[in-house]
C-alpha cells in the first residue's frame, strides 16, 4: 500500500490512466471487429471503408502509447491484404 503522499498520488494517477487506456483499447478493438466482420461477409466496399475508418484509430493508439508502432503497422498491413484479396 502507498504510504507517502507522492506514492498515493501516483496510485490515483495510475488508476485514472488505466481507465482512459482501457476505453481507448476497447474503441480500437471495436473498429478492428468492424473490419473483420465486413471481411468475413465478403463485401469489399464495406471492408475498405471500415479499414479506412480503423486506420486513424490504430495510429492514435500508437501516439497515446497503448500499442507499439510496429504492431499497428503489421495489423494494418495484414488487414489491407485481406481486404484486397476479397473478390
Order of alpha helices (4+ residues) and beta strands (2+ residues): alpha-alpha-alpha
